[in-house]
Amino acid sequence: MASYPEPSGAAEPASVPAPQPPPPIHHQQSPPSEYDGIPSSVPVSTVAHHGLQALQAASAASATPNPADLAQQYAQSATMQMGDPQFPPPPPPPPPIDTGAATSPATQKVTRLRRACDMCSQRKVKCDESGPPCKPCADLQVECTFNRAMKRRGPPNKHAEAARLAKRSKSNDISPVPHHAAETLVSIANNNPPVTLDAETIAPWPILELLVDDFFTYIHPLMPFPHEPTFRAAFADRTDRTSSEFLALLASMVGALVASFPRSARSHLKAQHSTGLFPSAVSMIDHCRSIALDARGSRFMMKEEMSVSDAATSYFLGIAAAHTLQWRMCKRFFTETMTFCRELSSNRPKGVSGLGAHVPGLGLALNPSADEPVDHIKDQIGKRIFWVMVAGVRSMAQLGVSINEIPLSPPTSQEPYPELPIEVDDAYIFSDQILPQPQGTLSLITGFNRNIRIYLTMNELIGVDMCYGINFFDWSAQKNILSNGLATAKQSAEDLPVELQVKTDNLQHIQNHNMGFDDSGLEYYPPGLPAAQAANDLRRVFAEQPVRRRHLQYEIQKANIQLSQLATRSYFVERYLNLRDAHRDDPNFAERAKTEEKDDRDDMMEDERDLIVQNLVTVLASISQRNMEPNGCSLINKIRQVASTLVNTNGERKGLVAAKAKEYLNGFLDILMKLEKMGASPRAESMTPQDEEEELRNWTSLREYQLQFVSSGGFMGDGY
């Protein structure tokens, strides 16, 4: 026996109401019903209004209905019960065949619509079955649609609601099928699991170990952060897999190393047969920057407190951008570093304002970590980062960068600078205590602080430029400011320890010291396989003789200190002479000169200029490749600043020594500019063996110039 669909609960009346007279019929104004569209076999005059009349009408109908009509009615009823817009409305029934006999009112069928269209339901008018489009929609010339959802009468069913909620949550987990190529790509990108970042996404682990060693050997003496023992322990424990902060720091350190010392990374990649990973130094720098920024994440700036690692990461990213001539990016990262330094506890004022002293709890609110014990590692590293930023900003001002690019005002009584870091090596600094530096061993922080002291001599001049501008004062006051700054800069390097001194007035001492080439027999780059290290390998020598490694680091600091002092002295001298020339161009200068007494400072500045030339050539002759190349970009910028100023000066201001040294200075500048181009500057093609040979030839030419200068007797030789 055939089974039929059971009627829905909404179609059955809850109770049988009492019979009532049928209401009058309105053809166009009757309100639409949810069940409009269901055909009925009852004549219009005998439309049933309750269950009893429906039974009577059914018994009055034909006892043997047409099977096709029954199938159509069941299909229409099922469509009405499902109420799903994805089921299209069934086609309208075929028109009745006119048999010529008049149909009596008792047997005439009135078909109720399955469902009113969207427009008719919105307009509250009766819809017909002539469409779609229906007649009202056709008359209005609008689209006839059936998109609205069917609503169930009666109270909500909690079981049905729970089923719908489960279905909706399940459908949210499954991405919709894209219909266009762009949607397909977006769907693939969104559904792919995020790539897990760790240290080996920077470079293979064996290469990464060598790069970390090179960083602490060559870069750390000038940028003494992060804390070496703590970093090496975290590196060995693979903290990069659990700390995105550490991973960002590691990536930025490698990027800074490659930018400063590109041949180191290229050598390690060759030893591991991995040169295909990065065709050039710039590609590796960009890769490291991307990893550092990805490790930080999009919510990095929403951190409640920044750490010293965050500040160090920003600084290394800025250094890498500076060495690749991306100046805008460099200034952004340096500004970020300075902001983080100001947030660190090492750069916060020790006291609170007068208001904080009178309002209970305000001091603690302004500085929540005031009552916490001092972490000496974080405190000292934070101070080092701040002071290296001071040196960097002042050095940029010497190169002509506006002091408003990265504002750093001189210290005042209300806003003092933090103290200089303690001159103790990292091995003796712990979180809870700082041990004394062993006797007889000079700390690397000593050379770092001495370099900072040179740039502090610019504070008075920077303060004048930021507040008033030096032209606010008369010529006499300007001379006082510049001559005092020059005298202080010269005194800043007079009491250097023996390990950091360069005997610029004794070339014989340099020659006896082999000009720093006493390690020329060593292999400059260590091989990739530690087990196959030769006896003259640098890494093996440094491991067996730590004193040699420390001596190399002293030489790097020595070159940096001497060039920083020369650049600062040249900055004061050139500003003095430029202001003097502008003063002499004044039409009233001749009349004032008759009444003014002769100032010996003019002659002193001229003599100082000649002395700077002599010191520069002597220092250039004493710096070896190993001491210059790892920090070549910063040192070369300082050398170019001084030498270009001296060489390009007009004849009237060129002293006797400067004129004699011009040939050597031009030769040194030409070589240094070639080396600058061979470094990490952006290049479209990758480094080829021919490029490496050219780079080595440039270093050979530099050595030839150095030997030629010494062999000629320096400034006391026949050429002078």
C-alpha positions as CSV (number, residue, x, y, z in Angstrom):
1,M,0.0,0.0,0.0
2,A,1.4,3.4,-1.0
3,S,2.6,5.6,1.8
4,Y,1.9,9.3,1.8
5,P,3.6,12.2,3.4
6,E,2.2,13.0,6.8
7,P,0.7,16.5,7.1
8,S,2.9,19.0,8.9
9,G,2.1,20.1,12.4
10,A,1.4,23.6,11.1
11,A,-1.3,22.4,8.8
12,E,-3.3,20.7,11.5
13,P,-5.6,22.9,13.6
14,A,-5.1,22.6,17.4
15,S,-8.8,22.4,18.0
16,V,-12.0,22.5,15.9
17,P,-13.7,25.8,16.3
18,A,-17.4,26.3,16.3
19,P,-19.0,26.7,12.8
20,Q,-19.3,30.3,11.8
21,P,-20.8,31.9,8.7
22,P,-18.2,32.4,6.0
23,P,-17.0,36.0,5.7
24,P,-17.5,38.0,2.5
25,I,-15.0,37.3,-0.2
26,H,-12.8,40.2,-1.5
27,H,-10.8,39.3,-4.6
28,Q,-8.0,42.0,-4.5
29,Q,-8.0,43.1,-0.9
30,S,-7.9,39.8,1.0
31,P,-4.8,39.4,3.1
32,P,-2.3,36.8,1.8
33,S,-2.0,33.7,3.7
34,E,1.1,31.6,4.4
35,Y,-0.6,28.8,2.6
36,D,-1.7,30.7,-0.5
37,G,-0.9,28.7,-3.5
38,I,-2.2,25.3,-2.3
39,P,-4.8,24.1,-4.9
40,S,-8.2,23.1,-3.6
41,S,-10.9,20.9,-5.3
42,V,-13.7,22.6,-3.4
43,P,-15.9,25.2,-5.3
44,V,-15.6,28.8,-4.4
45,S,-19.1,28.9,-3.0
46,T,-18.3,26.0,-0.6
47,V,-14.8,26.9,0.6
48,A,-14.2,25.2,3.9
49,H,-13.3,27.3,6.9
50,H,-12.8,24.5,9.5
51,G,-12.1,20.7,9.6
52,L,-15.8,19.6,9.4
53,Q,-16.5,21.6,6.3
54,A,-13.3,20.3,4.7
55,L,-14.5,16.7,5.2
56,Q,-17.8,17.5,3.8
57,A,-16.3,19.1,0.8
58,A,-13.9,16.2,0.2
59,S,-16.9,13.7,0.3
60,A,-18.8,15.9,-2.2
61,A,-15.8,15.7,-4.6
62,S,-15.4,13.0,-7.2
63,A,-14.8,9.6,-5.7
64,T,-12.3,8.6,-8.3
65,P,-9.9,11.6,-8.7
66,N,-7.3,11.7,-11.5
67,P,-4.0,10.2,-10.3
68,A,-2.1,13.0,-12.1
69,D,-3.9,15.6,-10.1
70,L,-3.2,13.7,-6.8
71,A,0.5,13.5,-7.6
72,Q,0.6,17.2,-8.4
73,Q,-1.2,18.1,-5.1
74,Y,1.2,15.9,-3.0
75,A,4.2,17.6,-4.7
76,Q,2.8,21.0,-4.1
77,S,2.1,20.1,-0.4
78,A,5.6,18.8,0.1
79,T,7.1,22.0,-1.4
80,M,4.9,24.1,0.9
81,Q,6.0,22.0,4.0
82,M,9.7,22.2,3.2
83,G,9.6,26.0,2.7
84,D,13.1,25.9,1.2
85,P,13.8,28.6,-1.4
86,Q,16.2,26.3,-3.2
87,F,13.2,24.2,-4.5
88,P,11.8,25.9,-7.5
89,P,8.0,26.2,-7.6
90,P,6.4,23.4,-9.6
91,P,5.0,24.3,-13.1
92,P,1.4,25.4,-13.2
93,P,-1.2,22.8,-13.9
94,P,-2.3,22.4,-17.5
95,P,-5.4,24.5,-18.4
96,P,-8.7,22.6,-18.1
97,I,-10.0,21.2,-21.3
98,D,-13.2,22.9,-22.4
99,T,-15.7,20.1,-23.0
100,G,-18.5,22.4,-23.9
101,A,-20.5,21.6,-20.9
102,A,-21.1,24.2,-18.3
103,T,-19.5,23.4,-15.0
104,S,-21.8,23.7,-12.0
105,P,-20.8,25.8,-9.1
106,A,-20.8,22.8,-6.8
107,T,-18.1,20.9,-8.8
108,Q,-15.9,23.9,-9.9
109,K,-12.3,23.8,-8.4
110,V,-10.8,26.9,-6.9
111,T,-6.9,26.6,-6.8
112,R,-5.2,28.4,-3.9
113,L,-1.7,29.6,-4.8
114,R,1.3,27.7,-3.5
115,R,2.9,30.9,-2.2
116,A,2.6,34.6,-3.0
117,C,5.7,36.1,-4.8
118,D,7.9,38.5,-2.9
119,M,6.5,41.6,-4.5
120,C,2.9,40.7,-3.9
121,S,3.6,39.7,-0.4
122,Q,5.2,43.1,0.2
123,R,2.4,45.0,-1.4
124,K,-0.2,42.9,0.4
125,V,-2.1,42.0,-2.8
126,K,-3.3,38.7,-4.1
127,C,-0.9,36.9,-6.3
128,D,-2.0,34.5,-9.1
129,E,-0.5,31.5,-10.7
130,S,0.0,32.8,-14.2
131,G,3.7,33.2,-13.8
132,P,6.3,33.8,-12.9
133,P,5.9,36.5,-13.6
134,C,2.5,36.8,-12.0
135,K,0.0,39.3,-13.4
136,P,0.6,42.0,-10.8
137,C,4.4,41.8,-11.4
138,A,3.9,41.8,-15.1
139,D,1.7,44.8,-14.9
140,L,4.3,46.7,-12.8
141,Q,7.1,45.3,-15.0
142,V,9.1,44.1,-12.0
143,E,10.9,40.9,-11.4
144,C,8.8,38.2,-9.9
145,T,10.8,36.2,-7.3
146,F,10.2,33.7,-4.5
147,N,13.3,34.3,-2.4
148,R,11.8,35.1,1.0
149,A,12.0,32.4,3.7
150,M,8.9,30.6,4.8
151,K,8.0,31.2,8.5
152,R,6.6,28.6,10.7
153,R,3.5,29.4,12.7
154,G,3.3,28.8,16.4
155,P,5.9,29.0,19.1
156,P,9.6,28.2,18.3
157,N,10.6,24.6,18.5
158,K,13.8,24.2,20.7
159,H,14.8,21.0,19.0
160,A,14.5,22.5,15.5
161,E,16.5,25.6,16.7
162,A,19.2,23.4,18.1
163,A,19.5,21.5,14.9
164,R,19.7,24.7,12.8
165,L,22.4,26.0,15.1
166,A,24.5,22.9,14.8
167,K,24.1,23.0,11.0
168,R,25.1,26.7,10.9
169,S,28.2,26.1,13.0
170,K,29.2,23.2,10.8
171,S,28.7,25.2,7.6
172,N,30.9,28.0,9.0
173,D,33.8,25.5,9.4
174,I,33.6,24.6,5.7
175,S,34.6,27.3,3.3
176,P,32.1,28.1,0.6
177,V,33.0,26.9,-2.9
178,P,34.6,29.8,-4.8
179,H,33.1,30.8,-8.1
180,H,35.9,32.9,-9.5
181,A,39.7,32.5,-9.8
182,A,40.3,35.3,-7.3
183,E,38.0,33.7,-4.8
184,T,39.8,30.4,-5.3
185,L,43.2,32.0,-4.5
186,V,41.8,33.8,-1.4
187,S,40.2,30.5,-0.3
188,I,43.5,28.6,-0.7
189,A,45.4,31.4,1.2
190,N,42.9,31.4,4.1
191,N,42.7,27.7,4.4
192,N,46.4,27.0,4.4
193,P,47.8,26.5,7.9
194,P,50.2,29.2,9.0
195,V,53.9,28.4,8.4
196,T,55.7,27.7,11.7
197,L,58.6,30.1,12.0
198,D,61.8,29.1,13.7
199,A,65.5,29.8,13.3
200,E,65.9,27.4,10.4
201,T,63.7,29.5,8.3
202,I,66.5,32.1,8.3
203,A,69.2,29.8,7.2
204,P,70.3,26.1,7.7
205,W,71.3,25.5,11.3
206,P,75.0,24.8,10.7
207,I,75.3,28.1,8.8
208,L,73.3,29.9,11.5
209,E,75.7,28.8,14.2
210,L,78.7,30.2,12.3
211,L,76.8,33.5,11.7
212,V,76.1,33.9,15.4
213,D,79.7,33.3,16.2
214,D,80.7,36.0,13.6
215,F,78.2,38.4,15.0
216,F,79.7,38.2,18.6
217,T,83.2,38.4,17.2
218,Y,83.0,41.3,14.7
219,I,79.8,43.2,15.4
220,H,79.3,42.9,19.1
221,P,82.4,45.1,20.0
222,L,80.6,48.1,18.5
223,M,77.0,47.2,19.3
224,P,77.4,45.3,22.6
225,F,73.9,43.8,22.8
226,P,72.2,41.4,23.3
227,H,73.7,39.8,26.5
228,E,76.0,37.2,25.0
229,P,75.8,34.4,27.6
230,T,72.0,34.7,27.9
231,F,71.6,34.7,24.1
232,R,73.9,31.8,23.5
233,A,72.1,29.7,26.1
234,A,68.7,30.5,24.6
235,F,70.1,29.8,21.1
236,A,71.3,26.4,22.1
237,D,68.0,25.6,23.8
238,R,66.1,26.5,20.6
239,T,64.1,29.2,22.2
240,D,63.3,30.4,18.7
241,R,60.6,27.7,18.6
242,T,58.8,29.0,21.6
243,S,59.5,32.8,21.7
244,S,58.7,35.0,18.7
245,E,60.6,37.8,20.4
246,F,63.8,35.8,20.4
247,L,63.3,34.7,16.8
248,A,62.8,38.3,15.7
249,L,66.0,39.3,17.5
250,L,67.9,36.5,15.9
251,A,66.7,37.3,12.4
252,S,67.6,41.0,12.9
253,M,71.1,40.1,14.2
254,V,71.8,38.0,11.1
255,G,70.5,40.7,8.9
256,A,72.8,43.3,10.5
257,L,75.7,41.0,10.2
258,V,75.1,40.3,6.5
259,A,74.7,44.0,5.9
260,S,77.9,44.9,7.7
261,F,80.0,41.9,6.7
262,P,78.5,40.4,3.5
263,R,81.4,38.2,2.6
264,S,81.1,36.3,5.9
265,A,77.6,35.0,5.1
266,R,78.6,34.3,1.5
267,S,81.6,32.2,2.7
268,H,79.5,30.1,5.0
269,L,76.9,29.5,2.3
270,K,79.6,28.4,-0.1
271,A,81.0,26.0,2.5
272,Q,77.6,24.4,2.9
273,H,76.9,24.4,-0.8
274,S,73.9,26.6,-0.2
275,T,74.7,29.6,-2.3
276,G,71.4,29.1,-4.2
277,L,69.4,30.1,-1.2
278,F,70.4,33.7,-1.5
279,P,71.8,35.1,-4.8
280,S,73.0,38.3,-3.1
281,A,73.5,39.8,0.3
282,V,70.5,42.1,-0.2
283,S,68.2,39.1,-0.8
284,M,69.4,37.6,2.5
285,I,68.9,40.9,4.3
286,D,65.4,41.2,3.0
287,H,64.7,37.7,4.0
288,C,65.9,38.3,7.6
289,R,63.8,41.5,7.8
290,S,60.7,39.7,6.7
291,I,61.1,36.9,9.2
292,A,61.7,39.4,12.0
293,L,58.6,41.4,11.1
294,D,56.5,38.2,10.7
295,A,57.7,37.0,14.1
296,R,56.6,40.2,15.7
297,G,53.1,39.8,14.3
298,S,50.4,42.3,13.5
299,R,49.6,43.1,17.1
300,F,53.2,43.9,18.1
301,M,52.6,47.5,18.7
302,M,49.7,46.6,21.2
303,K,52.2,45.1,23.7
304,E,51.8,46.6,27.1
305,E,55.5,46.9,27.6
306,M,58.4,46.7,25.2
307,S,61.5,44.8,26.1
308,V,65.2,45.4,25.5
309,S,65.1,42.7,22.9
310,D,62.4,44.6,21.0
311,A,64.6,47.7,21.1
312,A,67.6,45.8,19.9
313,T,65.6,44.2,17.1
314,S,64.5,47.6,15.8
315,Y,68.1,48.9,16.0
316,F,69.5,46.0,14.0
317,L,66.7,46.4,11.4
318,G,67.7,50.1,11.1
319,I,71.4,49.3,10.7
320,A,70.6,46.8,8.0
321,A,68.5,49.4,6.2
322,A,71.2,52.0,6.5
323,H,73.9,49.8,5.0
324,T,71.6,49.0,2.1
325,L,71.0,52.7,1.5
326,Q,67.3,52.5,2.5
327,W,67.3,55.7,4.4
328,R,63.6,56.1,5.0
329,M,63.3,52.7,6.4
330,C,66.4,53.3,8.5
331,K,65.0,56.4,10.1
332,R,61.7,54.7,10.9
333,F,63.4,51.8,12.7
334,F,65.8,54.2,14.5
335,T,62.9,56.3,15.6
336,E,61.1,53.2,16.8
337,T,64.3,52.2,18.7
338,M,64.5,55.6,20.5
339,T,60.8,55.3,21.5
340,F,61.4,51.9,23.0
341,C,64.5,53.1,24.8
342,R,62.5,55.9,26.4
343,E,60.0,53.3,27.6
344,L,62.6,51.2,29.3
345,S,63.3,51.6,33.0
346,S,66.9,52.5,32.3
347,N,65.8,55.7,30.6
348,R,63.1,56.7,33.0
349,P,63.9,59.5,35.5
350,K,64.6,58.2,39.0
351,G,62.3,60.7,40.7
352,V,58.8,61.9,40.1
353,S,57.5,65.3,39.6
354,G,56.4,67.6,42.5
355,L,52.8,66.6,42.0
356,G,53.7,62.9,42.3
357,A,55.4,63.6,45.6
358,H,52.2,65.0,47.1
359,V,49.6,62.6,45.6
360,P,49.8,59.2,47.2
361,G,50.2,56.3,44.8
362,L,50.9,58.5,41.8
363,G,54.6,57.7,41.6
364,L,53.8,53.9,41.5
365,A,51.1,54.5,38.9
366,L,53.6,56.4,36.7
367,N,56.3,53.7,37.1
368,P,54.7,50.3,38.0
369,S,58.1,48.5,38.1
370,A,59.5,50.9,40.7
371,D,59.3,48.4,43.5
372,E,60.5,45.5,41.5
373,P,64.1,44.3,41.9
374,V,66.5,45.5,39.2
375,D,67.4,43.0,36.5
376,H,71.0,44.0,35.9
377,I,71.1,42.3,32.5
378,K,68.1,44.2,31.2
379,D,69.3,47.4,32.8
380,Q,72.7,47.3,31.3
381,I,71.6,46.2,27.8
382,G,68.9,48.9,27.8
383,K,71.6,51.5,28.6
384,R,73.9,50.2,25.8
385,I,71.1,50.4,23.3
386,F,70.3,54.0,24.3
387,W,73.9,55.1,24.1
388,V,74.6,53.5,20.7
389,M,71.6,55.4,19.5
390,V,73.1,58.6,20.8
391,A,76.3,57.9,18.8
392,G,74.3,57.0,15.7
393,V,72.1,60.1,15.8
394,R,75.1,62.4,16.3
395,S,77.1,60.7,13.6
396,M,74.1,61.2,11.2
397,A,74.1,64.9,12.1
398,Q,77.8,65.0,11.1
399,L,76.9,63.5,7.7
400,G,74.4,66.3,7.1
401,V,71.1,64.7,8.3
402,S,68.8,67.2,9.8
403,I,68.7,67.1,13.6
404,N,64.9,67.1,13.4
405,E,64.8,63.7,11.6
406,I,65.4,61.8,14.8
407,P,65.2,64.5,17.6
408,L,67.6,63.8,20.5
409,S,67.9,66.9,22.7
410,P,70.9,67.2,25.0
411,P,70.5,66.1,28.6
412,T,69.0,68.6,31.2
413,S,68.5,68.5,34.9
414,Q,64.9,67.6,34.3
415,E,65.5,65.1,31.5
416,P,68.9,63.6,32.1
417,Y,70.5,60.8,30.1
418,P,70.8,57.4,31.8
419,E,74.2,56.6,33.2
420,L,76.8,55.0,30.9
421,P,76.9,51.2,31.1
422,I,79.2,49.7,33.6
423,E,82.6,48.7,32.1
424,V,82.2,45.0,32.8
425,D,82.0,42.2,30.2
426,D,78.8,40.2,29.7
427,A,80.3,37.1,31.4
428,Y,80.3,38.9,34.7
429,I,76.8,40.4,34.6
430,F,74.0,38.4,36.0
431,S,70.3,39.3,36.6
432,D,70.8,39.7,40.4
433,Q,74.4,40.9,40.6
434,I,77.4,42.3,38.7
435,L,80.8,40.9,39.4
436,P,83.9,43.1,39.1
437,Q,86.0,42.9,35.9
438,P,89.1,40.8,36.3
439,Q,92.3,42.7,36.8
440,G,94.5,43.0,33.8
441,T,91.6,42.4,31.3
442,L,90.2,45.5,29.6
443,S,86.4,45.3,29.2
444,L,85.0,45.8,25.7
445,I,82.5,48.2,27.3
446,T,85.5,50.5,28.0
447,G,86.1,51.1,24.3
448,F,82.4,51.5,23.8
449,N,82.1,54.2,26.4
450,R,85.1,56.1,25.1
451,N,83.5,56.3,21.7
452,I,80.4,57.7,23.3
453,R,82.3,60.3,25.1
454,I,83.5,61.7,21.8
455,Y,80.0,62.3,20.6
456,L,78.9,63.9,23.8
457,T,81.2,66.8,23.0
458,M,78.6,67.9,20.4
459,N,75.8,68.4,23.0
460,E,76.4,72.2,23.4
461,L,76.3,72.8,19.6
462,I,73.3,70.5,19.1
463,G,71.4,72.4,21.9
464,V,72.1,75.7,20.2
465,D,71.0,74.5,16.8
466,M,67.8,73.0,18.2
467,C,66.8,76.0,20.3
468,Y,68.0,79.1,18.5
469,G,70.3,78.2,15.6
470,I,73.9,79.2,15.7
471,N,73.3,82.4,13.7
472,F,71.3,83.7,16.6
473,F,74.6,84.6,18.2
474,D,77.3,87.0,17.1
475,W,80.5,85.9,15.5
476,S,82.4,86.0,18.8
477,A,80.0,83.7,20.6
478,Q,80.0,81.3,17.6
479,K,83.8,81.1,17.8
480,N,83.6,80.3,21.5
481,I,81.0,77.5,21.0
482,L,83.0,75.8,18.2
483,S,86.4,76.2,19.6
484,N,85.3,74.8,23.0
485,G,83.7,71.8,21.3
486,L,86.9,71.1,19.3
487,A,89.0,71.3,22.4
488,T,86.7,68.9,24.3
489,A,86.7,66.5,21.4
490,K,90.5,66.3,21.3
491,Q,90.6,65.7,25.1
492,S,88.1,62.9,24.9
493,A,90.6,60.5,23.4
494,E,93.7,61.6,25.3
495,D,93.5,59.1,28.2
496,L,92.7,56.0,26.2
497,P,94.0,52.7,27.6
498,V,97.0,51.3,25.9
499,E,94.9,48.6,24.1
500,L,92.9,51.3,22.3
501,Q,95.7,53.8,21.4
502,V,96.9,54.5,17.9
503,K,100.3,56.2,17.8
504,T,99.5,58.6,15.0
505,D,102.8,60.4,15.5
506,N,105.0,57.3,15.2
507,L,104.8,55.4,12.0
508,Q,107.8,53.3,13.0
509,H,105.7,51.9,15.8
510,I,103.0,50.9,13.3
511,Q,105.6,49.3,11.0
512,N,107.1,47.3,13.9
513,H,103.6,46.2,14.8
514,N,103.2,44.7,11.2
515,M,100.5,47.3,10.6
516,G,97.9,44.9,12.0
517,F,98.8,42.3,9.5
518,D,100.3,39.9,12.0
519,D,97.4,37.6,11.4
520,S,97.7,37.7,7.6
521,G,98.7,34.0,7.5
522,L,95.4,33.0,9.0
523,E,92.5,31.8,6.9
524,Y,90.0,34.7,6.9
525,Y,86.8,32.7,6.7
526,P,86.3,29.4,8.6
527,P,85.2,26.4,6.6
528,G,81.8,24.9,7.1
529,L,82.9,21.6,8.6
530,P,84.4,22.2,12.1
531,A,86.1,18.8,12.0
532,A,88.1,19.8,9.0
533,Q,89.5,23.0,10.4
534,A,93.1,23.7,9.4
535,A,95.7,24.8,11.8
536,N,95.6,28.4,10.5
537,D,91.8,28.7,10.6
538,L,90.5,31.7,12.4
539,R,87.8,29.9,14.3
540,R,90.2,27.3,15.6
541,V,92.8,30.0,16.6
542,F,90.1,32.0,18.4
543,A,88.9,28.9,20.3
544,E,92.4,27.9,21.3
545,Q,93.7,31.4,22.0
546,P,90.9,33.6,23.3
547,V,93.5,36.4,23.6
548,R,93.8,36.6,19.8
549,R,90.0,37.1,19.5
550,R,90.0,39.8,22.2
551,H,93.0,41.5,20.4
552,L,91.0,41.5,17.2
553,Q,88.0,43.1,18.9
554,Y,90.3,45.8,20.5
555,E,91.6,46.6,17.0
556,I,88.0,47.0,15.7
557,Q,87.2,49.4,18.6
558,K,90.4,51.2,18.1
559,A,89.7,52.0,14.5
560,N,86.2,53.1,15.3
561,I,87.3,55.4,18.1
562,Q,90.0,57.1,16.0
563,L,87.7,57.6,13.1
564,S,84.9,58.9,15.3
565,Q,87.2,61.5,16.8
566,L,88.6,62.6,13.5
567,A,85.0,62.9,12.1
568,T,84.0,65.0,15.2
569,R,87.1,67.2,15.0
570,S,86.5,67.8,11.3
571,Y,82.9,68.6,11.9
572,F,83.8,71.4,14.3
573,V,86.6,72.7,12.1
574,E,84.5,72.8,8.9
575,R,81.6,74.6,10.7
576,Y,84.0,77.1,12.1
577,L,85.7,77.8,8.7
578,N,82.4,78.0,6.9
579,L,81.0,80.6,9.4
580,R,84.3,82.5,9.2
581,D,84.0,82.7,5.4
582,A,80.4,83.8,5.6
583,H,81.5,86.5,8.1
584,R,84.2,87.7,5.8
585,D,81.8,88.0,2.9
586,D,79.8,90.6,4.9
587,P,80.3,94.0,3.2
588,N,81.0,95.6,6.6
589,F,83.7,93.1,7.4
590,A,86.6,95.3,6.3
591,E,85.5,98.2,8.5
592,R,85.1,95.9,11.5
593,A,88.4,94.2,10.9
594,K,90.2,97.5,11.4
595,T,88.8,97.8,14.9
596,E,88.8,94.2,15.9
597,E,91.9,92.6,17.4
598,K,93.4,89.6,15.6
599,D,92.1,86.3,16.9
600,D,94.5,83.4,17.1
601,R,91.7,80.9,16.8
602,D,91.5,81.4,13.1
603,D,95.1,80.2,12.7
604,M,94.4,77.4,15.2
605,M,91.6,76.1,13.1
606,E,93.8,76.1,10.0
607,D,96.5,74.2,11.8
608,E,94.0,71.8,13.2
609,R,92.8,71.1,9.7
610,D,96.3,70.1,8.6
611,L,96.7,67.9,11.7
612,I,93.4,66.1,10.9
613,V,94.8,65.3,7.4
614,Q,97.9,63.9,8.9
615,N,96.1,61.8,11.5
616,L,93.6,60.5,8.9
617,V,96.3,59.2,6.5
618,T,98.2,57.6,9.4
619,V,95.0,55.9,10.7
620,L,94.2,54.7,7.2
621,A,97.6,53.2,7.0
622,S,97.2,51.4,10.2
623,I,93.8,49.8,9.7
624,S,93.9,46.2,8.4
625,Q,91.2,44.6,6.3
626,R,90.1,42.4,9.2
627,N,89.4,45.5,11.3
628,M,87.7,47.6,8.7
629,E,85.6,45.2,6.6
630,P,83.3,43.8,9.4
631,N,82.1,47.4,10.1
632,G,83.1,48.7,6.7
633,C,79.9,50.8,6.1
634,S,80.1,52.8,9.3
635,L,83.9,53.3,9.1
636,I,83.9,54.1,5.4
637,N,81.2,56.8,5.9
638,K,83.3,58.5,8.6
639,I,86.5,58.3,6.4
640,R,84.6,59.7,3.4
641,Q,83.1,62.5,5.5
642,V,86.6,63.6,6.6
643,A,88.6,62.9,3.5
644,S,86.1,64.3,1.0
645,T,85.9,67.5,3.0
646,L,89.6,67.9,2.9
647,V,90.2,67.0,-0.7
648,N,87.4,69.1,-2.1
649,T,88.4,72.3,-0.3
650,N,89.4,75.3,-2.4
651,G,93.0,76.2,-2.7
652,E,92.9,79.2,-0.3
653,R,91.9,77.0,2.6
654,K,94.1,74.0,1.8
655,G,97.1,73.9,4.0
656,L,100.6,72.6,3.1
657,V,100.1,69.2,4.6
658,A,96.7,68.8,2.9
659,A,98.1,69.7,-0.5
660,K,100.9,67.1,0.0
661,A,98.5,64.4,1.2
662,K,96.0,65.0,-1.6
663,E,97.4,62.2,-3.7
664,Y,97.2,59.6,-1.0
665,L,93.8,60.8,0.1
666,N,92.4,60.5,-3.4
667,G,93.8,57.0,-3.7
668,F,92.3,55.9,-0.4
669,L,88.9,57.4,-1.3
670,D,88.9,55.7,-4.6
671,I,89.5,52.3,-3.0
672,L,87.0,52.9,-0.2
673,M,84.3,53.9,-2.7
674,K,84.9,50.7,-4.7
675,L,84.7,48.7,-1.5
676,E,81.4,50.4,-0.6
677,K,80.0,49.4,-3.9
678,M,81.1,45.8,-3.4
679,G,79.4,45.6,-0.1
680,A,75.7,45.1,0.6
681,S,74.5,47.9,-1.6
682,P,71.5,46.8,-3.8
683,R,72.5,45.0,-6.9
684,A,70.3,43.3,-9.4
685,E,72.6,40.5,-10.2
686,S,74.1,38.0,-7.8
687,M,77.8,38.1,-6.7
688,T,79.9,36.2,-9.2
689,P,83.4,34.8,-8.8
690,Q,84.7,37.7,-11.0
691,D,83.1,40.1,-8.5
692,E,84.8,38.4,-5.6
693,E,88.2,38.6,-7.4
694,E,87.6,42.3,-8.0
695,E,86.8,42.8,-4.3
696,L,89.9,41.0,-3.3
697,R,91.9,43.1,-5.7
698,N,90.5,46.2,-4.1
699,W,91.7,45.0,-0.7
700,T,95.1,44.3,-2.2
701,S,95.2,47.9,-3.6
702,L,94.4,49.2,-0.2
703,R,97.3,47.3,1.3
704,E,99.6,48.5,-1.4
705,Y,98.7,52.1,-0.6
706,Q,99.3,51.5,3.0
707,L,102.7,49.9,2.5
708,Q,103.6,52.7,0.0
709,F,102.8,55.3,2.6
710,V,104.9,53.7,5.3
711,S,107.8,52.9,3.0
712,S,108.0,56.5,1.9
713,G,108.5,57.6,5.5
714,G,105.1,59.0,6.1
715,F,104.9,62.8,6.4
716,M,108.7,62.9,7.0
717,G,109.6,61.2,3.7
718,D,110.8,62.6,0.5
719,G,107.3,63.1,-0.9
720,Y,106.5,65.6,1.8
